[in-house]
């Protein structure tokens, strides 16, 4: 039985029963409501000049923003796990494959913003089609991982696999050996039917049938100094940090947006390319330490 | 790739899509056209300031929520008196001057009674009648259930029926 307290609202939509219609007509309510609605239907509001309003809005729009003096939002790679493995890849349509050419670190982020930094000569490939349930990355060489909490994250190499249980780690895999260092969280290394679980400050090296555990006293990969990494950071902050690292001023001529990725500290051209490349933009280094970034 | 609200064209198209209904919404609440138009500007300014964080799909909801919050922060002094313009005069020749006069008096009474409705009923009623919004869309904007919208509409019409009493 429809509610009495929505009767008139339903009447307006033609959403009443024959009994209700009969009652409304005979009581005269129908005629009264009709008169109200007919009169209300002729009401309009004064015209709103959108062109004028938009012009006024644009002239008010200020783009000055105060840039932070201390950059708390800069993320370094806090930890890494090294795994040495020779791996093979199976390529499917949803596969992503990334290689770091020699003399170039490659900073890569996946769709869930996990960050993978590749050391020279290394490559990874992964398929995101089932990323919600399982995240599998195949690795040749050495990479550092900063994994967002989520479904199981597994780094596979020909020699063994590393399963991340919510952490940051480095995996080094060369010459038939695996070396894994864990800096935060927990990592499980599986090789030849055996398993090793590493917690913060522990490492393991596996070659052939030998495995050696060791303690580590550093909290990030040794090869990885000199990087700034960002996750969904305002682009102007990214350029601010680059400017700080290289003592330049960046004039950015693009849209405001958020950027995930990173840049190296030892080569300004690589650094600028690492940011502008993914954005499809170009840069120009001008005299007086000014860099122009444009489409 | 989703539209970036920080892009001028996207931002502008959001303005042309939503500004009028946003202004109307605020006018129904406040009865003050200038205040309503100012609030529209403020809400869109806030959208620009936060453009990296608001997706295109969420922009409408952001605008109405921000505008409503800004409105609530302003002190409402005056009684709400809404003024409507009449659209489309009847061209029928068989209407006597008496009829036309009575009709316009009726509309005046209606205008006054609508103005004195409680704000939540008034807003919902006018969004439906003037902006032609369906109950579902009104529910989303105001943040209540469709059933609650229907109840407010019913109450509004119940009040408005009273015009017929004082002849």
Contacts between the chains, C-beta under 8 A, distances in Angstrom:
chain1	res1	chain2	res2	distance
A	5	B	151	5.3
A	5	B	154	5.8
A	5	B	155	7.9
A	6	B	147	6.9
A	6	B	150	3.8
A	6	B	151	5.7
A	6	B	153	7.7
A	6	B	154	5.3
A	7	B	154	6.0
A	8	B	153	6.6
A	8	B	154	4.3
A	8	B	157	4.0
A	8	B	158	6.6
A	9	B	135	7.2
A	9	B	149	7.4
A	9	B	150	3.7
A	9	B	151	7.3
A	9	B	152	8.0
A	9	B	153	3.7
A	9	B	154	4.7
A	9	B	157	7.5
A	10	B	150	6.7
A	12	B	128	7.6
A	12	B	153	6.7
A	12	B	157	7.7
A	13	B	135	7.7
A	29	B	161	7.2
A	32	B	161	5.2
A	32	B	164	5.0
A	33	B	157	6.1
A	33	B	161	6.9
A	35	B	106	7.2
A	35	B	164	7.4
A	36	B	110	6.5
A	36	B	157	6.8
A	36	B	160	5.0
A	36	B	161	7.0
A	36	B	163	7.1
A	37	B	129	7.6
A	39	B	103	7.5
A	39	B	106	5.8
A	39	B	107	5.0
A	39	B	110	5.1
A	40	B	110	6.5
A	40	B	114	7.7
A	40	B	129	4.8
A	40	B	130	8.0
A	41	B	129	6.9
A	42	B	86	5.3
A	42	B	87	5.5
A	42	B	88	6.1
A	42	B	107	7.2
A	43	B	84	3.8
A	43	B	85	7.4
A	43	B	86	7.1
A	43	B	87	7.2
A	43	B	107	7.8
A	43	B	111	7.5
A	43	B	129	7.1
A	43	B	130	6.0
A	44	B	84	6.5
A	44	B	85	5.1
A	44	B	86	7.5
A	44	B	87	4.4
A	44	B	130	6.7
A	45	B	24	5.8
A	45	B	27	6.6
A	45	B	84	6.7
A	45	B	85	7.0
A	45	B	130	6.5
A	46	B	33	6.5
A	46	B	85	6.2
A	48	B	19	7.2
A	48	B	20	4.9
A	48	B	23	5.4
A	48	B	24	8.0
A	48	B	37	7.5
A	50	B	15	7.2
A	50	B	16	5.8
A	50	B	19	5.8
A	50	B	20	6.5
A	53	B	15	7.8
A	53	B	19	6.2
A	53	B	37	6.8
A	53	B	40	7.0
A	53	B	41	7.1
A	54	B	12	6.7
A	54	B	15	5.5
A	54	B	16	7.4
A	54	B	19	7.7
A	56	B	41	6.7
A	57	B	15	7.0
A	57	B	41	5.6
A	57	B	44	5.6
A	57	B	45	7.0
A	60	B	41	6.9
A	60	B	45	6.4
A	61	B	45	6.9
A	61	B	48	5.7
A	234	B	52	6.0
A	255	B	4	5.8
A	255	B	6	4.8
A	255	B	7	5.1
A	256	B	6	3.9
A	256	B	51	6.0
A	256	B	52	5.6
A	257	B	4	5.9
A	257	B	6	6.0
A	257	B	52	6.0
A	258	B	52	5.2
